[in-house]
Amino acid sequence: MIKFWKILDFKNKIKIILLFLCFFIVGFFDVITVASIPVILTYVLTPEIFLSHIPNDNLKQFFENYFEILSLEQKIIYSSQFIILVFVLKNIITYSIYFFESTYLKNLKIKMQSNIFFSYINKTYLQLNNTTQGKIKSDYDFCHHAVSYIRYWLISVKELIIIFGLFFALFLSDKKITLTIISFLPIFLILQYFLSKKLKKWGEEIVIHQRNIINYLGETLDLAAEIFVLSKEKVFFKRFLDETTKREMKNYFSKLISYFYKPFFEVIFIIFLFGSIYYFYKNDYTINEIIPLITIIILSFIRIMPSIYSILISYNGIKFFEKSAEVVIKKFKNQSFLENQNKNNKNKNFIFNKSLKVKNLKFKFLNEKKSILSNINLQINKNDKVAILGKNGSGKTTLINILAGLYPFSNGELILDGKIKIKSTAKFSWDKMGYFRQNSPILDTNLTNNITFFHKPEQEKIKRILNLINDKKNFHSFGKHLKKHVEEDNSKFSGGQKQLIGLGRTFYTDTKLIFLDEPTNNLDHTMKKRIVNYLKNLDTTLIIITHDKSIINICNKLITIENGRVKNIRIKK
């Protein structure tokens, strides 16, 4: 909880303090309501004993003058009304506090989930490429665990207040019985210490199992074709089943521990209750003395037992979710760093007007010795159609990702329009840029949003894109499905059809510079010819990774990359 406290801003710290104070009030009212019942019973059954416990003479005189004259029936009626009023008031206040707590934790969970998304969306494209969906999903799920972690702390504080208050009330009623109860506490604490160590370990292991399960699910979907072709269903099923079994076994044992407390404390309570009755009998207590004492013992235990149970479950929950909460806390810590980093290192937005010169560019991945690209020198002019050629793994995609501002380069510089120098440390982007990558994914929304990418829908532009990508001979009409959710049609989309949606998205906005990575892969002859013709007549600068001869034929500049270096630049006349 200290780690969590340190990352909170002043406003949230005030709210947490208010919550603890509110739970103190809830605990106080719980003690008052429980303790009021035996006090009222003592007053009704044995007024002399009740009066003997009042330390103030004036207050004692007040009760003697105004309440001793009442009949037994009147005392019962007034006492009942008083207790009912106290309980109603207590529950109104308690519900209001729980409303405040639920509202705060709801807003906190939203903030945590937003921070998780923020922490990833503010990573560089290169960092995101090295992040698995499983990690993102599990981090998002950990927000629920983190809120549970905080709630368990709040519950523990509230229940501790109630327990201390009730023990104090018992102590005032009978010191020996209270001290006897307290003498059993070290046994419970020792038992809890060993159980909590186990639960903490299981919680840490569940974090790992959860991420592995999500990763296995993603791998199964991504490699579905290979799994069926190579008959590896049993292998992938076994991987998933083993990890799921390990996770659920730890959840299973943690549940068994939580179920152990209730019957255990019930048995202890029954033994203690009848032991107390026997103690009162042996010490010659009258029935009128026993009834209030037994009442406060029963009511206290009825309230203390759930409190002890809640504290133990909460403590186990704190240990169980501690690792998950630490993941979210780390994201909170990184948020302020990322915000400051973004303020100090904002993307510079450039406009491509005349030319882009690449001078002595070098790139290597962090902590890697070998360079992916070395000594890259080339120039791209306005309205050039540039084909980037080379074998797989030669560095073509890395090069266009650097030129597009997605990857930071290690050394060298980019010179824009012969005067603006972009250094290797700069974060930059292009105004009016288009970007298409292989296997471009489809958004989980309607086709209009997939094409416009949440830009303002313009009917003329949408019509232009539909005319380009829609082929009624082999493709159900896009126009009929613009407002229909993609999820309803996704199973009907082939790889080529998904690629057409991605191309439509790239061509929708007005661009001065477009980067394309294998734009005609997965397309049939008819659609390939249509896309190539569109690119040929497009009045903008194109940088295209391709192995397609029809695209190479429309390009005026061919750049061949081999082993991370420019092997050849050919300019067509």
LUMNU-596814 format. One record per residue (C-alpha): residue in one letter; x, y, z; residue number from 1. Coordinates in Angstrom, 2 decimals, m for minus. Last residue first. Layout:
('A' (X Y Z) NUM) ...
***
This chain:
('K' (14.55 8.31 m67.95) 573) ('K' (14.82 5.59 m65.33) 572) ('I' (17.07 6.04 m62.31) 571) ('R' (18.86 2.98 m60.97) 570) ('I' (20.34 2.95 m57.49) 569) ('N' (22.45 m0.10 m56.58) 568) ('K' (23.82 m2.00 m53.62) 567) ('V' (22.50 0.26 m50.87) 566) ('R' (23.52 m1.46 m47.67) 565) ('G' (21.75 m3.58 m45.04) 564) ('N' (22.82 m6.94 m46.46) 563) ('E' (21.59 m5.99 m49.93) 562) ('I' (19.24 m3.12 m50.72) 561) ('T' (18.35 m2.29 m54.33) 560) ('I' (16.92 1.16 m55.08) 559) ('L' (14.88 1.56 m58.29) 558) ('K' (13.77 5.04 m59.35) 557) ('N' (11.20 5.93 m62.02) 556) ('C' (8.62 3.39 m60.80) 555) ('I' (5.80 2.21 m63.11) 554) ('N' (7.67 m0.93 m64.27) 553) ('I' (8.63 m1.91 m60.71) 552) ('I' (4.91 m2.05 m59.87) 551) ('S' (4.21 m4.51 m62.72) 550) ('K' (7.34 m6.45 m61.79) 549) ('D' (6.02 m7.20 m58.28) 548) ('H' (8.81 m7.84 m55.77) 547) ('T' (7.89 m4.70 m53.84) 546) ('I' (8.76 m2.19 m51.14) 545) ('I' (7.24 1.07 m52.32) 544) ('I' (8.16 4.70 m51.70) 543) ('L' (5.60 6.89 m53.49) 542) ('T' (5.60 10.66 m53.94) 541) ('T' (2.25 12.05 m55.11) 540) ('D' (0.18 12.55 m58.24) 539) ('L' (m1.31 9.06 m58.40) 538) ('N' (m1.66 7.89 m62.01) 537) ('K' (0.78 4.98 m61.71) 536) ('L' (m0.48 4.10 m58.23) 535) ('Y' (m4.04 3.74 m59.54) 534) ('N' (m2.82 1.63 m62.48) 533) ('V' (m0.96 m0.66 m60.05) 532) ('I' (m4.10 m0.95 m57.90) 531) ('R' (m6.32 m1.86 m60.89) 530) ('K' (m3.82 m4.40 m62.27) 529) ('K' (m3.53 m6.05 m58.86) 528) ('M' (m7.34 m6.14 m58.57) 527) ('T' (m7.70 m8.01 m61.86) 526) ('H' (m4.74 m10.35 m61.33) 525) ('D' (m5.78 m11.43 m57.85) 524) ('L' (m4.43 m9.68 m54.78) 523) ('N' (m2.61 m11.48 m51.93) 522) ('N' (0.48 m9.27 m52.28) 521) ('T' (m0.17 m6.11 m54.30) 520) ('P' (0.81 m3.50 m51.66) 519) ('E' (4.17 m5.12 m50.75) 518) ('D' (5.11 m2.48 m48.14) 517) ('L' (3.80 0.95 m49.10) 516) ('F' (5.01 4.38 m47.93) 515) ('I' (3.07 7.39 m49.22) 514) ('L' (4.15 11.05 m49.34) 513) ('K' (2.12 14.12 m50.31) 512) ('T' (m1.20 12.72 m49.08) 511) ('D' (m4.89 13.60 m49.21) 510) ('T' (m6.64 10.97 m47.08) 509) ('Y' (m8.48 7.89 m48.39) 508) ('F' (m5.51 6.22 m50.13) 507) ('T' (m4.10 4.46 m47.05) 506) ('R' (m7.54 3.37 m45.77) 505) ('G' (m8.43 1.99 m49.21) 504) ('L' (m5.15 0.08 m49.18) 503) ('G' (m6.04 m1.49 m45.82) 502) ('I' (m9.53 m2.40 m47.07) 501) ('L' (m7.94 m3.95 m50.16) 500) ('Q' (m5.60 m5.99 m47.95) 499) ('K' (m8.58 m7.39 m46.05) 498) ('Q' (m10.05 m8.48 m49.37) 497) ('G' (m6.77 m10.10 m50.41) 496) ('G' (m6.47 m12.05 m47.16) 495) ('S' (m10.05 m13.28 m47.59) 494) ('F' (m13.01 m11.64 m45.88) 493) ('K' (m16.09 m13.77 m45.34) 492) ('S' (m15.26 m14.54 m41.69) 491) ('N' (m15.11 m10.80 m41.04) 490) ('D' (m18.69 m10.14 m42.12) 489) ('E' (m20.51 m9.75 m38.78) 488) ('E' (m17.33 m8.60 m37.05) 487) ('V' (m17.01 m5.83 m39.64) 486) ('H' (m20.07 m4.05 m38.25) 485) ('K' (m22.40 m2.89 m41.00) 484) ('K' (m22.41 0.80 m41.88) 483) ('L' (m20.40 0.50 m45.09) 482) ('H' (m21.80 m2.92 m45.95) 481) ('K' (m23.89 m2.31 m49.06) 480) ('G' (m21.15 m0.20 m50.65) 479) ('F' (m18.57 m2.93 m50.13) 478) ('S' (m20.38 m5.11 m52.68) 477) ('H' (m19.72 m8.81 m52.28) 476) ('F' (m16.39 m9.68 m53.90) 475) ('N' (m15.49 m11.86 m56.86) 474) ('K' (m17.37 m10.31 m59.75) 473) ('K' (m18.53 m7.30 m57.76) 472) ('D' (m15.02 m5.83 m57.53) 471) ('N' (m14.83 m2.97 m55.03) 470) ('I' (m11.37 m1.60 m54.20) 469) ('L' (m11.04 1.39 m56.56) 468) ('N' (m14.68 2.39 m57.01) 467) ('L' (m15.11 2.07 m53.26) 466) ('I' (m12.15 4.40 m52.67) 465) ('R' (m13.58 7.09 m54.96) 464) ('K' (m17.03 6.76 m53.39) 463) ('I' (m15.50 7.17 m49.93) 462) ('K' (m13.69 10.29 m51.12) 461) ('E' (m16.86 11.77 m52.61) 460) ('Q' (m18.90 10.89 m49.52) 459) ('E' (m16.57 12.54 m47.05) 458) ('P' (m16.41 10.78 m43.67) 457) ('K' (m14.46 12.89 m41.12) 456) ('H' (m11.35 10.95 m40.20) 455) ('F' (m11.97 7.95 m37.94) 454) ('F' (m9.75 5.61 m40.01) 453) ('T' (m11.72 6.70 m43.11) 452) ('I' (m11.69 3.21 m44.66) 451) ('N' (m12.08 1.14 m41.51) 450) ('N' (m14.47 3.73 m40.07) 449) ('T' (m16.73 3.32 m43.11) 448) ('L' (m16.35 m0.46 m42.98) 447) ('N' (m17.90 m0.71 m39.51) 446) ('T' (m15.98 m1.41 m36.29) 445) ('D' (m13.45 m3.92 m34.97) 444) ('L' (m10.64 m2.47 m37.07) 443) ('I' (m9.11 m4.63 m39.81) 442) ('P' (m5.42 m5.47 m39.72) 441) ('S' (m2.85 m4.64 m42.45) 440) ('N' (m1.22 m7.93 m43.37) 439) ('Q' (1.67 m6.10 m45.08) 438) ('R' (2.05 m2.45 m44.27) 437) ('F' (0.50 0.67 m45.76) 436) ('Y' (1.43 4.21 m44.77) 435) ('G' (0.12 7.55 m46.03) 434) ('M' (1.60 10.92 m45.08) 433) ('K' (m0.10 14.30 m45.10) 432) ('D' (2.25 15.95 m42.59) 431) ('W' (5.20 13.72 m41.85) 430) ('S' (6.44 12.59 m38.46) 429) ('F' (9.48 13.27 m36.30) 428) ('K' (11.31 12.23 m33.16) 427) ('A' (14.82 13.62 m33.30) 426) ('T' (17.88 11.83 m31.86) 425) ('S' (19.18 10.75 m35.28) 424) ('K' (19.17 14.31 m36.60) 423) ('I' (16.69 15.78 m39.08) 422) ('K' (18.32 18.58 m41.06) 421) ('I' (16.16 21.15 m42.84) 420) ('K' (17.99 22.81 m45.76) 419) ('G' (18.02 20.80 m48.99) 418) ('D' (14.27 20.21 m49.07) 417) ('L' (14.58 17.85 m46.07) 416) ('I' (17.99 16.50 m45.08) 415) ('L' (17.94 13.24 m43.12) 414) ('E' (20.92 12.52 m40.91) 413) ('G' (23.53 9.95 m39.96) 412) ('N' (23.64 7.68 m36.96) 411) ('S' (21.38 5.40 m34.88) 410) ('F' (18.02 5.78 m36.63) 409) ('P' (14.75 6.10 m34.70) 408) ('Y' (12.04 3.85 m36.15) 407) ('L' (8.52 5.03 m37.04) 406) ('G' (9.52 8.33 m38.70) 405) ('A' (8.38 7.24 m42.19) 404) ('L' (12.00 7.26 m43.40) 403) ('I' (12.98 4.96 m40.53) 402) ('N' (10.06 2.58 m41.20) 401) ('I' (10.97 2.70 m44.91) 400) ('L' (14.50 1.52 m44.11) 399) ('T' (13.48 m1.17 m41.61) 398) ('T' (11.10 m2.62 m44.21) 397) ('K' (13.92 m2.90 m46.76) 396) ('G' (16.60 m4.25 m44.39) 395) ('S' (17.97 m7.25 m46.37) 394) ('G' (15.85 m9.74 m44.41) 393) ('N' (13.96 m10.95 m47.47) 392) ('K' (15.88 m10.17 m50.65) 391) ('G' (16.05 m6.74 m52.21) 390) ('L' (14.14 m3.95 m53.94) 389) ('I' (12.81 m0.59 m52.80) 388) ('A' (10.80 0.87 m55.70) 387) ('V' (10.62 4.68 m55.77) 386) ('K' (7.90 6.64 m57.57) 385) ('D' (9.23 10.16 m57.39) 384) ('N' (6.58 12.87 m57.19) 383) ('K' (8.89 15.20 m55.19) 382) ('N' (12.44 13.90 m54.99) 381) ('I' (13.95 11.03 m53.04) 380) ('Q' (17.70 10.97 m52.44) 379) ('L' (20.03 8.16 m51.36) 378) ('N' (22.86 7.33 m48.98) 377) ('I' (22.68 4.43 m46.50) 376) ('N' (26.03 3.84 m44.76) 375) ('S' (24.86 0.85 m42.72) 374) ('L' (21.46 m0.75 m42.05) 373) ('I' (20.74 m3.68 m39.71) 372) ('S' (23.85 m2.97 m37.66) 371) ('K' (25.35 m5.79 m35.58) 370) ('K' (26.16 m5.07 m31.95) 369) ('E' (22.61 m5.33 m30.56) 368) ('N' (21.71 m3.79 m27.19) 367) ('L' (19.13 m1.52 m28.90) 366) ('F' (18.52 m2.43 m32.53) 365) ('K' (20.85 m1.11 m35.18) 364) ('F' (20.50 1.63 m37.76) 363) ('K' (22.91 3.71 m39.87) 362) ('L' (22.27 6.57 m42.27) 361) ('N' (25.24 8.13 m44.04) 360) ('K' (23.05 10.82 m45.65) 359) ('V' (19.43 10.35 m46.70) 358) ('K' (18.14 13.23 m48.83) 357) ('L' (14.45 14.09 m48.93) 356) ('S' (13.22 16.39 m51.67) 355) ('K' (10.76 19.07 m52.75) 354) ('N' (7.74 19.63 m50.53) 353) ('F' (7.58 17.05 m47.73) 352) ('I' (6.01 18.81 m44.76) 351) ('F' (7.50 18.10 m41.35) 350) ('N' (5.89 17.45 m37.95) 349) ('K' (8.30 17.43 m35.04) 348) ('N' (7.21 14.82 m32.52) 347) ('K' (7.43 16.07 m28.97) 346) ('N' (10.51 15.41 m26.87) 345) ('N' (10.26 17.63 m23.81) 344) ('K' (6.50 17.43 m23.44) 343) ('N' (6.46 13.75 m24.43) 342) ('Q' (9.20 12.95 m21.92) 341) ('N' (7.30 14.79 m19.21) 340) ('E' (4.14 12.80 m19.96) 339) ('L' (6.14 9.58 m20.24) 338) ('F' (7.80 10.12 m16.87) 337) ('S' (4.47 11.03 m15.28) 336) ('Q' (2.99 7.83 m16.70) 335) ('N' (5.92 5.59 m15.80) 334) ('K' (5.07 5.62 m12.12) 333) ('F' (1.45 4.72 m12.87) 332) ('K' (2.64 1.88 m15.14) 331) ('K' (4.79 0.60 m12.27) 330) ('I' (1.75 0.68 m10.00) 329) ('V' (m0.11 m1.47 m12.55) 328) ('V' (2.59 m4.16 m12.52) 327) ('E' (2.89 m3.88 m8.72) 326) ('A' (m0.86 m4.54 m8.40) 325) ('S' (m0.49 m7.84 m10.25) 324) ('K' (2.33 m8.89 m7.91) 323) ('E' (0.37 m7.93 m4.78) 322) ('F' (m2.81 m9.69 m5.91) 321) ('F' (m2.36 m12.84 m3.77) 320) ('K' (m0.68 m11.06 m0.86) 319) ('I' (m3.42 m8.43 m0.65) 318) ('G' (m6.06 m11.10 m1.24) 317) ('N' (m4.65 m13.18 1.64) 316) ('Y' (m4.83 m10.10 3.85) 315) ('S' (m8.36 m9.43 2.63) 314) ('I' (m9.43 m13.03 3.30) 313) ('L' (m7.90 m12.82 6.78) 312) ('I' (m9.43 m9.42 7.44) 311) ('S' (m12.83 m10.47 6.09) 310) ('Y' (m12.88 m13.63 8.26) 309) ('I' (m11.85 m11.58 11.29) 308) ('S' (m14.66 m9.12 10.52) 307) ('P' (m17.16 m11.89 9.72) 306) ('M' (m16.35 m13.44 13.13) 305) ('I' (m16.33 m10.11 14.98) 304) ('R' (m19.95 m9.23 14.11) 303) ('I' (m21.60 m12.48 15.19) 302) ('F' (m18.91 m12.72 17.85) 301) ('S' (m19.84 m9.32 19.23) 300) ('L' (m23.55 m10.09 19.03) 299) ('I' (m23.08 m13.42 20.83) 298) ('I' (m20.74 m11.98 23.48) 297) ('I' (m22.93 m8.86 23.91) 296) ('T' (m26.02 m11.03 24.38) 295) ('I' (m24.25 m13.48 26.71) 294) ('L' (m23.29 m10.54 28.92) 293) ('P' (m26.78 m8.97 28.76) 292) ('I' (m28.45 m12.35 29.62) 291) ('I' (m25.93 m13.43 32.31) 290) ('E' (m26.58 m10.52 34.67) 289) ('N' (m30.37 m11.02 34.69) 288) ('I' (m29.81 m14.78 35.05) 287) ('T' (m27.70 m14.19 38.14) 286) ('Y' (m23.94 m14.85 38.04) 285) ('D' (m22.76 m17.42 40.61) 284) ('N' (m19.13 m17.79 39.43) 283) ('K' (m19.58 m21.41 38.31) 282) ('Y' (m22.62 m20.46 36.23) 281) ('F' (m20.86 m17.53 34.56) 280) ('Y' (m17.88 m19.76 33.64) 279) ('Y' (m20.21 m22.47 32.27) 278) ('I' (m21.93 m19.88 30.10) 277) ('S' (m18.52 m18.62 28.96) 276) ('G' (m17.38 m22.14 28.01) 275) ('F' (m20.64 m22.54 26.11) 274) ('L' (m19.85 m19.47 24.05) 273) ('F' (m16.12 m20.28 23.66) 272) ('I' (m16.72 m23.74 22.23) 271) ('I' (m19.42 m22.39 19.90) 270) ('F' (m17.17 m19.53 18.75) 269) ('I' (m14.15 m21.78 18.08) 268) ('V' (m16.35 m24.09 15.98) 267) ('E' (m17.67 m21.10 14.02) 266) ('F' (m14.13 m19.78 13.60) 265) ('F' (m12.96 m22.96 11.85) 264) ('P' (m16.13 m23.26 9.77) 263) ('K' (m15.56 m19.73 8.39) 262) ('Y' (m11.77 m19.83 7.98) 261) ('F' (m11.36 m22.91 5.77) 260) ('Y' (m13.29 m21.52 2.81) 259) ('S' (m10.54 m18.93 2.16) 258) ('I' (m7.87 m21.64 2.25) 257) ('L' (m9.88 m23.80 m0.17) 256) ('K' (m10.22 m20.83 m2.50) 255) ('S' (m6.43 m20.30 m2.52) 254) ('F' (m5.99 m24.00 m3.30) 253) ('Y' (m8.33 m23.81 m6.30) 252) ('N' (m6.80 m20.59 m7.64) 251) ('K' (m3.40 m22.30 m7.53) 250) ('M' (m4.86 m25.37 m9.24) 249) ('E' (m6.54 m23.09 m11.79) 248) ('R' (m3.24 m21.55 m12.89) 247) ('K' (m1.42 m24.88 m13.17) 246) ('T' (m4.36 m26.43 m15.02) 245) ('T' (m4.52 m23.52 m17.46) 244) ('E' (m0.79 m23.82 m18.22) 243) ('D' (m0.99 m27.57 m18.78) 242) ('L' (m4.20 m27.28 m20.85) 241) ('F' (m2.77 m24.61 m23.17) 240) ('R' (0.45 m26.50 m23.86) 239) ('K' (m1.54 m29.77 m24.20) 238) ('F' (m3.95 m28.19 m26.70) 237) ('F' (m1.03 m26.88 m28.75) 236) ('V' (0.56 m30.34 m28.92) 235) ('K' (m2.78 m32.09 m29.52) 234) ('E' (m3.67 m29.80 m32.42) 233) ('K' (m0.27 m30.31 m34.07) 232) ('S' (m1.54 m32.06 m37.19) 231) ('L' (1.02 m30.38 m39.50) 230) ('V' (m1.69 m28.92 m41.78) 229) ('F' (m4.06 m28.13 m38.92) 228) ('I' (m1.45 m26.42 m36.73) 227) ('E' (0.10 m24.61 m39.71) 226) ('A' (m3.30 m23.15 m40.67) 225) ('A' (m4.11 m22.07 m37.10) 224) ('L' (m0.74 m20.38 m36.55) 223) ('D' (m2.02 m16.89 m35.69) 222) ('L' (m5.05 m18.23 m33.82) 221) ('T' (m3.00 m20.72 m31.81) 220) ('E' (m0.29 m18.13 m31.14) 219) ('G' (m2.87 m15.71 m29.71) 218) ('L' (m4.33 m18.38 m27.43) 217) ('Y' (m0.83 m19.39 m26.30) 216) ('N' (0.04 m15.76 m25.52) 215) ('I' (m3.13 m15.36 m23.43) 214) ('I' (m2.31 m18.56 m21.53) 213) ('N' (1.33 m17.51 m20.98) 212) ('R' (0.28 m14.13 m19.59) 211) ('Q' (m2.12 m15.75 m17.13) 210) ('H' (0.45 m18.38 m16.07) 209) ('I' (3.03 m15.67 m15.27) 208) ('V' (0.60 m13.62 m13.14) 207) ('I' (m0.61 m16.88 m11.54) 206) ('E' (2.95 m17.58 m10.36) 205) ('E' (3.11 m14.31 m8.41) 204) ('G' (m0.28 m15.00 m6.81) 203) ('W' (0.78 m18.55 m5.89) 202) ('K' (3.86 m17.22 m4.09) 201) ('K' (1.80 m14.66 m2.18) 200) ('L' (m0.74 m17.33 m1.26) 199) ('K' (1.93 m19.63 0.17) 198) ('K' (3.40 m16.86 2.31) 197) ('S' (m0.14 m15.92 3.42) 196) ('L' (m0.81 m19.45 4.71) 195) ('F' (2.34 m19.53 6.86) 194) ('Y' (1.61 m16.15 8.49) 193) ('Q' (m2.08 m16.94 8.93) 192) ('L' (m1.33 m19.96 11.10) 191) ('I' (1.06 m17.89 13.26) 190) ('L' (m1.54 m15.11 13.53) 189) ('F' (m4.33 m17.51 14.50) 188) ('I' (m2.22 m19.01 17.31) 187) ('P' (m1.19 m15.52 18.47) 186) ('L' (m4.92 m14.56 18.73) 185) ('F' (m5.93 m17.20 21.28) 184) ('S' (m4.82 m15.10 24.29) 183) ('I' (m7.09 m12.28 23.07) 182) ('I' (m10.18 m14.42 23.71) 181) ('T' (m9.07 m15.18 27.26) 180) ('L' (m8.32 m11.49 27.85) 179) ('T' (m11.87 m10.61 26.80) 178) ('I' (m13.40 m13.27 29.05) 177) ('K' (m11.38 m12.05 32.05) 176) ('K' (m12.16 m8.35 31.47) 175) ('D' (m15.95 m8.67 31.43) 174) ('S' (m18.34 m5.94 30.23) 173) ('L' (m15.77 m3.16 29.73) 172) ('F' (m13.46 m5.63 27.99) 171) ('L' (m16.31 m6.77 25.75) 170) ('A' (m16.87 m3.17 24.61) 169) ('F' (m13.12 m2.78 24.00) 168) ('F' (m13.09 m6.03 22.06) 167) ('L' (m15.96 m4.64 20.00) 166) ('G' (m14.07 m1.44 19.22) 165) ('F' (m10.85 m3.27 18.35) 164) ('I' (m12.76 m5.63 16.05) 163) ('I' (m14.68 m2.80 14.34) 162) ('I' (m11.53 m0.75 13.73) 161) ('L' (m9.76 m3.83 12.37) 160) ('E' (m12.74 m4.44 10.04) 159) ('K' (m12.49 m0.96 8.53) 158) ('V' (m8.71 m1.12 8.07) 157) ('S' (m8.87 m4.58 6.48) 156) ('I' (m11.71 m3.54 4.17) 155) ('L' (m9.69 m0.57 2.90) 154) ('W' (m6.64 m2.76 2.27) 153) ('Y' (m8.78 m5.36 0.50) 152) ('R' (m10.25 m2.61 m1.68) 151) ('I' (m6.74 m1.53 m2.71) 150) ('Y' (m5.77 m5.07 m3.80) 149) ('S' (m9.15 m5.55 m5.51) 148) ('V' (m8.42 m2.36 m7.47) 147) ('A' (m5.01 m3.79 m8.43) 146) ('H' (m6.55 m7.12 m9.43) 145) ('H' (m9.04 m5.41 m11.74) 144) ('C' (m6.17 m3.36 m13.21) 143) ('F' (m4.30 m6.66 m13.71) 142) ('D' (m6.69 m7.48 m16.55) 141) ('Y' (m5.23 m4.59 m18.60) 140) ('D' (m1.71 m5.82 m17.89) 139) ('S' (m2.80 m9.31 m19.00) 138) ('K' (m4.21 m7.95 m22.24) 137) ('I' (m1.11 m5.88 m23.03) 136) ('K' (1.26 m8.75 m22.20) 135) ('G' (m0.75 m11.23 m24.27) 134) ('Q' (m0.84 m8.85 m27.22) 133) ('T' (2.94 m9.13 m27.34) 132) ('T' (5.28 m6.14 m27.26) 131) ('N' (8.38 m6.02 m29.49) 130) ('N' (6.58 m4.17 m32.29) 129) ('L' (5.31 m1.74 m29.66) 128) ('Q' (8.89 m0.82 m28.78) 127) ('L' (9.73 m0.10 m32.44) 126) ('Y' (6.57 1.96 m32.88) 125) ('T' (7.70 4.05 m29.93) 124) ('K' (5.78 3.75 m26.70) 123) ('N' (3.14 6.34 m25.97) 122) ('I' (0.28 4.05 m27.01) 121) ('Y' (1.56 1.45 m24.55) 120) ('S' (1.74 3.57 m21.40) 119) ('F' (m1.49 5.35 m22.36) 118) ('F' (m3.40 2.06 m22.64) 117) ('I' (m2.21 1.00 m19.19) 116) ('N' (m2.83 4.50 m17.88) 115) ('S' (m6.40 4.42 m19.19) 114) ('Q' (m6.95 1.12 m17.40) 113) ('M' (m5.62 2.64 m14.19) 112) ('K' (m7.77 5.75 m14.59) 111) ('I' (m10.88 3.66 m15.25) 110) ('K' (m10.05 1.55 m12.18) 109) ('L' (m9.61 4.70 m10.08) 108) ('N' (m12.95 6.04 m11.26) 107) ('K' (m14.68 2.80 m10.21) 106) ('L' (m12.69 2.75 m6.94) 105) ('Y' (m13.84 6.29 m6.10) 104) ('T' (m17.47 5.61 m6.98) 103) ('S' (m17.49 2.37 m4.99) 102) ('E' (m15.95 4.08 m1.93) 101) ('F' (m18.36 7.04 m2.06) 100) ('F' (m21.33 4.68 m2.39) 99) ('Y' (m19.92 2.59 0.46) 98) ('I' (m19.77 5.75 2.58) 97) ('S' (m23.38 6.63 1.76) 96) ('Y' (m24.44 3.05 2.54) 95) ('T' (m22.69 3.20 5.93) 94) ('I' (m24.28 6.57 6.81) 93) ('I' (m27.76 5.28 5.94) 92) ('N' (m26.97 2.00 7.73) 91) ('K' (m25.91 3.75 10.96) 90) ('L' (m28.96 6.01 10.97) 89) ('V' (m31.30 3.04 10.51) 88) ('F' (m29.45 1.06 13.22) 87) ('V' (m29.56 3.96 15.71) 86) ('L' (m33.26 4.57 15.01) 85) ('I' (m34.07 0.87 15.48) 84) ('I' (m32.14 0.81 18.79) 83) ('F' (m33.94 3.93 20.07) 82) ('Q' (m37.36 2.67 19.02) 81) ('S' (m36.72 m0.66 20.75) 80) ('S' (m35.62 1.14 23.93) 79) ('Y' (m38.73 3.33 23.88) 78) ('I' (m41.06 0.33 23.43) 77) ('I' (m39.25 m1.90 25.95) 76) ('K' (m39.09 0.88 28.56) 75) ('Q' (m42.78 1.64 28.02) 74) ('E' (m43.69 m2.03 28.57) 73) ('L' (m41.53 m2.20 31.73) 72) ('S' (m43.30 0.88 33.14) 71) ('L' (m41.54 4.24 33.16) 70) ('I' (m40.81 6.05 36.45) 69) ('E' (m37.18 4.95 36.33) 68) ('F' (m36.69 6.78 33.04) 67) ('Y' (m36.97 10.51 33.76) 66) ('N' (m35.77 11.03 37.33) 65) ('E' (m33.37 8.06 37.65) 64) ('F' (m31.92 8.60 34.17) 63) ('F' (m31.24 12.31 34.87) 62) ('Q' (m29.79 11.55 38.31) 61) ('K' (m27.26 9.18 36.71) 60) ('L' (m26.35 11.87 34.20) 59) ('N' (m25.83 14.35 37.04) 58) ('D' (m23.80 11.80 39.02) 57) ('N' (m21.41 10.98 36.12) 56) ('P' (m19.82 7.52 36.21) 55) ('I' (m22.84 5.54 34.87) 54) ('H' (m22.04 1.86 35.50) 53) ('S' (m24.12 1.71 38.70) 52) ('L' (m27.14 2.99 36.77) 51) ('F' (m27.17 m0.05 34.48) 50) ('I' (m26.73 m2.41 37.44) 49) ('E' (m29.66 m0.74 39.21) 48) ('P' (m31.78 m0.83 36.04) 47) ('T' (m31.60 m4.64 35.89) 46) ('L' (m33.85 m5.99 33.12) 45) ('V' (m34.66 m2.89 31.05) 44) ('Y' (m31.36 m1.01 31.57) 43) ('T' (m29.34 m4.21 31.16) 42) ('L' (m31.22 m4.95 27.93) 41) ('I' (m30.48 m1.41 26.70) 40) ('V' (m26.77 m1.85 27.41) 39) ('P' (m26.84 m5.32 25.81) 38) ('I' (m28.31 m3.76 22.60) 37) ('S' (m26.21 m0.56 22.51) 36) ('A' (m22.92 m2.45 22.15) 35) ('V' (m23.85 m3.76 18.69) 34) ('T' (m25.04 m0.37 17.43) 33) ('I' (m22.12 1.55 18.95) 32) ('V' (m19.50 m0.89 17.63) 31) ('D' (m20.91 m0.78 14.10) 30) ('F' (m21.17 3.00 14.33) 29) ('F' (m17.47 3.31 15.20) 28) ('G' (m16.45 0.93 12.43) 27) ('V' (m18.44 2.92 9.87) 26) ('I' (m16.87 6.16 11.20) 25) ('F' (m13.39 4.63 10.92) 24) ('F' (m14.35 3.52 7.42) 23) ('C' (m15.13 7.14 6.62) 22) ('L' (m11.77 8.24 7.97) 21) ('F' (m10.01 5.63 5.80) 20) ('L' (m12.03 6.78 2.78) 19) ('L' (m11.25 10.43 3.51) 18) ('I' (m7.52 9.60 3.62) 17) ('I' (m7.85 7.80 0.27) 16) ('K' (m9.69 10.81 m1.20) 15) ('I' (m7.01 13.22 0.04) 14) ('K' (m4.30 11.01 m1.49) 13) ('N' (m6.23 11.02 m4.77) 12) ('K' (m6.20 14.83 m4.93) 11) ('F' (m2.52 15.07 m3.95) 10) ('D' (m1.37 12.69 m6.72) 9) ('L' (m0.91 9.00 m6.00) 8) ('I' (2.40 7.28 m6.83) 7) ('K' (3.68 7.18 m3.25) 6) ('W' (0.45 5.76 m1.83) 5) ('F' (0.60 2.75 m4.17) 4) ('K' (4.09 1.85 m2.98) 3) ('I' (2.97 2.31 0.63) 2) ('M' (0.00 0.00 0.00) 1) 
***
